[in-house]
Amino acid sequence: IGRVLSELRAQQLEASTVVTLHSDHGWSLGEHGEWQKFSNFEHGTRVPLIVRAPWLVKSAGARTSVLAELVDIFPTLAELANAPLTRRTTQSIDGTSLVPVLREPGDKVLADALKPYALSQYMRCPRDPAVPQKANDCLMTDRSQIAVMGYTIRTKTHRYTQWATWNGSALAP
């Protein structure tokens, strides 16, 4: 990251370039008996998200409590880049631009109103149905063999996960 930022400075692009850093999943280190990313627990779904937009001075070094999802990155970057999105595009994507919070990172009312919830979904493929919480990763599993799908909704104060029997052939509960 330091090299990228140094090169942006050397090319005199530092003041006009958005830099975004994120991960694709969280990582459990034994919480709930889970290791790695294979769960819908908080540690498996939380990811870092850092957005550097130098022209939004208030956001420099600021933290916010806004709920965010990785699907929010595209509309956020499109807005920061002043890239016009067609009505069809905005209707077909699930994300919400986080730019309002980047403009006013200290506005807790705005943060609460912008994203009242975040969603996550993760499958389970237990090797032994009698012990579904053990050895449940679906790596290299044909999607028709997925046994269970977990849906989680996270608000500022609550988190709820529901596990549903999954029909792998129909790709639906």
C-alpha positions in Angstrom: 0.0 0.0 0.0 2.9 2.3 0.8 4.4 1.7 -2.6 1.1 2.5 -4.3 0.7 5.7 -2.4 4.3 6.7 -3.0 3.9 6.1 -6.7 0.7 8.2 -6.8 2.6 11.0 -5.1 5.5 10.6 -7.6 3.1 10.8 -10.6 1.3 13.8 -9.0 -1.9 11.8 -8.9 -2.2 11.6 -5.1 -4.8 14.4 -4.7 -7.1 13.1 -7.4 -7.1 9.3 -6.9 -9.4 7.3 -4.8 -7.7 4.4 -3.0 -9.8 1.6 -1.5 -8.6 -1.2 0.7 -10.9 -4.1 1.6 -10.9 -7.8 2.2 -13.3 -10.4 0.8 -14.0 -12.1 4.2 -13.3 -12.1 7.9 -11.2 -14.7 9.7 -12.1 -16.7 12.8 -9.4 -17.7 15.2 -11.2 -20.3 17.2 -14.3 -18.3 18.1 -17.3 -20.7 18.3 -14.9 -23.5 17.4 -14.5 -22.0 14.0 -11.3 -21.5 12.1 -10.8 -19.5 8.8 -13.8 -17.8 7.1 -16.4 -20.6 6.8 -19.2 -19.2 8.9 -21.9 -16.5 9.2 -20.6 -15.5 12.6 -19.4 -11.9 13.1 -15.8 -12.8 12.8 -16.4 -14.5 9.4 -18.3 -11.6 7.9 -16.7 -8.5 9.1 -14.0 -7.0 6.8 -11.8 -3.9 6.8 -12.9 -1.2 4.5 -10.8 1.9 4.0 -11.6 4.6 1.5 -9.1 7.4 0.8 -10.7 10.3 -1.2 -8.3 13.2 -0.6 -10.8 15.9 -1.7 -13.2 14.8 1.0 -11.1 16.4 3.8 -13.4 15.6 6.7 -13.0 11.8 6.0 -9.2 11.9 6.4 -8.4 9.6 9.3 -12.1 9.4 10.3 -13.9 6.3 11.4 -17.7 5.8 11.1 -20.1 3.3 12.6 -22.1 3.0 9.3 -23.0 -0.6 8.4 -21.4 -1.4 5.0 -21.3 -4.3 2.6 -18.9 -5.1 -0.1 -21.7 -4.5 -2.7 -21.5 -0.8 -1.6 -18.0 -0.4 -3.0 -19.1 -0.2 -6.7 -21.7 2.6 -6.2 -19.3 4.4 -3.8 -16.4 4.4 -6.3 -18.6 5.3 -9.2 -19.9 8.4 -7.4 -16.4 9.4 -6.2 -15.2 9.1 -9.8 -18.2 11.1 -11.1 -19.0 8.1 -13.4 -22.6 8.4 -14.4 -24.7 5.3 -13.8 -27.7 4.7 -15.9 -31.1 4.2 -14.2 -31.0 0.6 -15.4 -27.6 0.1 -13.7 -28.7 1.6 -10.4 -31.8 -0.5 -10.4 -29.8 -3.7 -11.0 -27.2 -3.3 -8.3 -27.7 -4.0 -4.6 -25.2 -1.6 -3.1 -25.6 1.9 -1.6 -23.1 4.7 -2.1 -21.2 5.5 1.1 -20.2 8.9 -0.2 -22.6 10.8 2.1 -20.9 9.3 5.1 -17.4 10.1 3.6 -18.5 13.7 3.3 -19.9 13.8 6.9 -18.2 11.0 8.8 -19.2 12.4 12.2 -22.9 12.5 11.4 -24.3 9.5 13.4 -27.9 10.2 12.3 -26.8 10.0 8.7 -24.8 6.8 9.3 -27.7 5.1 11.0 -30.2 6.2 8.2 -28.0 5.4 5.3 -27.6 1.6 6.0 -30.1 0.3 8.6 -28.9 -3.3 8.0 -26.3 -5.4 6.3 -26.8 -8.9 4.9 -24.6 -11.9 4.5 -25.1 -15.4 3.2 -22.9 -18.5 3.7 -23.4 -22.1 2.9 -22.7 -25.2 4.9 -21.7 -28.6 3.5 -21.3 -30.8 6.6 -19.4 -34.0 5.9 -21.4 -35.6 8.8 -25.0 -34.5 9.0 -25.1 -35.6 12.7 -22.5 -32.9 13.5 -23.3 -30.1 11.1 -21.1 -27.5 12.9 -17.9 -29.5 12.2 -16.1 -29.7 8.9 -18.7 -27.6 7.1 -16.7 -25.8 4.5 -18.0 -26.1 0.9 -14.6 -25.7 -0.9 -14.6 -27.7 -4.1 -18.2 -28.7 -3.6 -20.5 -28.8 -6.6 -23.3 -26.3 -5.8 -25.9 -28.9 -6.3 -24.5 -30.7 -3.2 -24.9 -27.7 -0.9 -27.0 -28.9 2.0 -27.7 -25.7 4.1 -27.7 -22.0 3.5 -27.3 -19.4 6.2 -28.8 -15.9 5.9 -27.8 -13.2 8.3 -29.1 -9.7 8.9 -27.1 -7.3 11.0 -28.4 -4.1 12.4 -26.6 -1.6 14.8 -27.9 -3.6 17.8 -28.8 -7.1 16.7 -27.7 -9.9 14.5 -29.9 -12.8 13.4 -28.9 -15.8 11.3 -31.3 -18.4 9.9 -30.1 -21.7 8.5 -32.4 -23.2 5.8 -32.3 -26.5 4.0 -31.0 -25.7 0.6 -32.1 -27.2 -2.7 -28.9 -27.3 -4.6 -30.6 -28.3 -7.9 -32.9 -25.3 -7.8 -30.4 -23.0 -6.1 -33.1 -22.0 -3.7 -34.3 -22.8 -0.1 
